[in-house]
Amino acid sequence: MTRFTKGHGTENDFVLVPDLEGTLELTPAQVQRIADRHAGLGADGVIRVVRAGLSTDEAVRAQSREAEWFMDYRNADGSLAEMCGNGTRVFAEYLRREGLAFGSSFSIATRAGVKTVRVVDEGYAVDLGPWRLGDEEGARRDGFDVMVRPRHGKPVPALTLDIGNPHAVVMLPEGISLENLDLGEAPELHPEPAGGSNVEFVRAVGPGHIAMRVHERGVGETRSCGTGAAAAALATRFWSGVEDLSPWTVDVPGGRLTVTPLAGQRVELAGPAVLVADGDFPL
């Protein structure tokens, strides 16, 4: 049996497994069992809570000078992921509740580097770190750099961004409804990224305000994606031609997030984090 805590950030849900002494090796099969919504606890991802200095990843161990705790994030299919924007807030809430982190600002280790978390009125704000366009030259020339075809749909242009993990953002043209998209299967990307990609479909709501649905690699459609919300806001900002540091509101099926571009090509994500259950689960 292993202890667990279930939590969510705008209904993007996670199971956290404490492994404070670094003795637990989660297998892909165990992660799949935990995340199974019928036979397990149900989650979009599983997060092992472990000291950064005890990680088997040398790059993560090096982060222990800045961050004591490592967010060892796994997708629902058991695959490793660099990090998760909504997951960082849930991870931060768990650390504070358990007395493992203190103060209004602290750092956590991820496979995408150290992330700084601040306590804010709506929950937590996370500096997601540097971001970049997947193909800046192509993006500035054509406005997009990849084609995406949703299930039962026609190919549409998209913009790729890296925010510690890969994203392809589609601004839906008139006549295609965000609500009626079929995201039951992964959209096709051409050219297809070697490591796969999260795909965000966006509809403008108003100035600095968008709505989004997302298909996450290794998971499927989720109620929210934090790094996806950041990618969607940054892509829309790019297409607008006004690349200032004004905050963006992003509506997702599970709630609302705030994305704020920062100086130095960085981006911050803010939103709620809720812990809903604790218990024991047989691995």
C-alpha positions in Angstrom: 0.0 0.0 0.0 1.1 3.5 -0.7 -0.2 6.8 0.6 -1.7 9.2 -2.0 -3.3 12.7 -2.2 -5.7 13.6 -5.0 -5.8 17.2 -6.2 -6.6 19.4 -9.2 -5.9 22.7 -10.8 -8.8 23.9 -12.9 -10.0 20.3 -13.0 -6.7 19.1 -14.5 -6.3 16.3 -11.8 -3.4 14.5 -10.4 -2.5 11.8 -7.8 0.5 12.7 -5.7 2.5 9.9 -4.2 4.9 10.9 -1.4 8.3 9.2 -1.6 10.3 11.4 0.7 13.2 9.0 1.2 13.4 8.1 -2.5 12.8 4.4 -2.1 9.8 4.0 -4.5 10.3 3.2 -8.2 7.0 3.8 -10.0 6.7 1.7 -13.1 4.6 2.7 -16.2 2.1 -0.1 -15.4 1.7 1.2 -11.8 1.1 4.8 -13.0 -1.5 3.5 -15.5 -3.2 1.7 -12.7 -3.3 4.7 -10.5 -4.5 7.0 -13.3 -7.2 4.6 -14.5 -10.6 6.2 -14.1 -12.5 2.9 -13.8 -10.1 0.6 -11.9 -7.9 3.1 -10.2 -8.0 6.5 -8.6 -8.4 8.4 -11.9 -6.0 11.2 -12.9 -4.5 13.1 -15.8 -1.1 12.5 -14.3 0.8 11.1 -11.4 3.4 13.1 -9.4 6.0 11.4 -7.1 7.1 13.7 -4.3 10.8 13.2 -3.7 13.8 15.2 -2.6 15.7 16.5 -5.7 19.0 15.3 -4.2 17.7 11.7 -4.3 16.6 11.7 -7.9 18.3 9.2 -10.3 18.5 12.0 -12.9 21.8 13.9 -12.6 20.2 17.1 -14.0 17.5 17.0 -11.4 20.0 16.3 -8.6 22.0 19.4 -9.7 18.8 21.5 -9.0 18.8 20.5 -5.3 21.0 23.5 -4.6 18.0 25.7 -5.4 15.0 23.4 -4.8 14.6 20.7 -2.1 11.7 18.9 -3.7 11.4 17.3 -7.2 8.0 17.1 -9.0 8.6 13.7 -10.7 5.7 13.9 -13.2 4.3 11.1 -15.2 1.5 11.2 -17.8 -1.5 8.9 -17.4 0.0 6.4 -19.8 3.1 6.1 -17.6 5.4 8.1 -19.8 7.8 10.7 -18.2 7.0 14.3 -18.9 9.2 17.4 -18.4 6.7 19.2 -16.2 3.1 20.3 -15.8 1.9 23.9 -15.3 -1.3 23.0 -13.4 0.6 20.2 -11.6 3.2 22.6 -10.2 0.4 24.5 -8.3 -1.1 21.3 -6.9 2.4 20.1 -6.0 3.1 23.5 -4.2 -0.2 23.2 -2.3 0.7 19.8 -1.1 4.2 20.9 0.0 2.8 23.8 2.0 0.0 21.6 3.6 2.5 19.0 4.6 5.0 21.5 6.1 7.6 20.7 3.4 7.7 24.3 2.0 7.3 27.6 3.7 6.9 31.3 2.9 5.2 33.1 0.1 7.7 32.0 -2.5 9.7 28.9 -3.0 11.3 26.8 -5.8 10.6 23.2 -7.0 12.7 21.0 -9.3 11.3 19.6 -12.5 12.8 17.9 -15.6 12.4 21.3 -17.3 14.5 23.1 -14.7 13.8 24.9 -11.4 10.4 26.6 -11.2 9.6 29.4 -8.8 6.2 29.5 -7.1 4.5 32.5 -5.5 1.4 32.5 -3.3 -1.2 34.8 -4.8 -4.9 35.6 -4.2 -6.2 33.1 -6.8 -3.9 30.3 -5.5 -0.4 30.1 -6.9 1.6 31.8 -9.7 4.4 29.8 -11.3 7.2 31.2 -13.3 7.3 28.6 -16.1 10.7 29.8 -17.2 11.9 30.6 -20.7 9.8 29.8 -23.8 10.5 29.8 -27.5 8.8 29.5 -30.8 9.4 26.1 -32.4 10.5 27.7 -35.7 10.8 31.4 -35.2 11.9 32.1 -38.8 9.0 30.2 -40.3 6.5 31.6 -37.8 7.5 35.2 -38.5 7.4 34.5 -42.2 4.2 32.5 -42.5 2.4 32.9 -39.1 2.5 29.1 -38.5 5.0 26.2 -38.9 2.9 23.0 -38.7 -0.4 21.7 -39.9 -2.9 20.0 -37.5 -5.8 17.9 -38.4 -8.4 17.1 -35.6 -10.4 13.9 -35.9 -13.1 14.2 -38.6 -11.7 17.7 -39.5 -9.6 19.4 -42.2 -6.0 20.3 -41.7 -5.5 23.8 -40.2 -2.3 25.8 -39.6 -0.7 25.9 -36.1 2.1 27.5 -34.3 4.6 25.4 -32.3 6.0 26.6 -29.0 8.3 25.1 -26.4 7.5 25.9 -22.7 9.6 23.2 -21.2 7.3 20.8 -23.1 6.0 21.0 -26.7 2.8 22.6 -27.9 1.0 23.3 -31.2 -1.6 26.0 -31.0 -4.5 26.4 -33.5 -6.5 29.6 -33.8 -9.8 28.2 -35.1 -11.1 29.9 -38.3 -14.7 31.1 -38.5 -17.1 28.3 -39.0 -15.4 25.8 -36.8 -16.9 25.5 -33.3 -14.6 25.1 -30.3 -17.3 23.3 -28.5 -18.0 20.8 -31.3 -14.4 19.6 -31.9 -13.9 15.9 -31.6 -10.8 15.4 -29.4 -11.5 11.8 -28.7 -8.3 10.9 -30.5 -5.0 12.7 -30.9 -4.9 15.3 -33.7 -2.5 14.6 -36.5 0.5 16.9 -36.9 2.4 17.4 -40.2 5.3 17.3 -39.8 5.0 15.1 -36.8 7.3 15.9 -33.8 9.5 13.1 -32.8 8.4 13.3 -29.1 4.8 14.1 -29.8 3.0 17.4 -28.8 0.2 18.8 -26.8 -2.3 20.5 -29.1 -4.4 23.5 -28.1 -7.4 24.8 -30.0 -8.2 28.5 -29.4 -11.1 30.9 -29.9 -10.8 34.6 -29.2 -13.3 35.9 -26.6 -12.1 39.6 -26.4 -9.0 41.7 -26.0 -6.5 39.7 -23.9 -9.1 36.9 -23.4 -9.3 33.5 -25.1 -11.0 30.2 -24.7 -9.2 26.9 -25.2 -9.5 23.1 -25.4 -6.5 20.8 -25.3 -5.4 17.3 -26.2 -2.4 16.3 -24.1 0.1 13.8 -25.3 0.0 10.6 -23.4 -3.3 11.5 -21.8 -6.0 12.7 -24.2 -8.3 15.6 -23.8 -8.1 17.2 -20.3 -10.2 19.8 -18.6 -7.2 22.1 -18.4 -3.5 22.3 -19.3 -1.4 25.0 -17.6 1.6 25.1 -20.0 -1.0 24.7 -22.8 -2.8 27.8 -21.6 0.5 29.7 -21.6 1.3 28.5 -25.1 -2.2 29.5 -26.3 -1.9 33.0 -24.9 1.6 33.5 -26.2 0.6 32.3 -29.7 -2.5 34.6 -29.8 -0.3 37.5 -28.6 2.2 36.7 -31.4 -0.6 36.7 -34.0 -1.9 39.9 -32.7 1.3 41.7 -33.4 1.3 43.4 -30.0 3.9 41.5 -28.0 3.7 43.4 -24.7 3.7 42.2 -21.1 -0.1 42.5 -20.5 -1.8 39.5 -18.7 -4.1 37.2 -20.6 -7.2 35.5 -19.4 -7.6 31.9 -20.6 -10.9 30.0 -20.1 -10.7 26.2 -20.1 -13.4 23.7 -19.5 -12.3 23.4 -15.9 -12.1 27.1 -15.0 -10.0 30.1 -15.6 -6.2 30.8 -15.7 -4.1 33.9 -16.0 -1.0 34.0 -18.2 1.4 36.9 -17.9 4.4 37.3 -20.3 7.5 38.3 -18.4 10.6 40.1 -19.5 13.4 38.0 -20.9 11.1 35.7 -22.9 9.6 34.0 -19.7 6.0 33.4 -18.8 4.0 33.1 -15.6 0.9 31.0 -15.0 -1.6 31.7 -12.1 -4.6 29.8 -10.9 -6.1 27.7 -8.2 -4.9 24.5 -6.6 -7.2 22.2 -4.6 -6.4 19.0 -2.6 -9.6 16.8 -2.5 -8.7 13.4 -0.9 -6.1 11.4 0.9 -5.8 7.7 1.3 -4.0 4.4 0.6 -3.8 2.6 -2.6 -2.4 -0.9 -3.4 0.4 -0.7 -6.0 
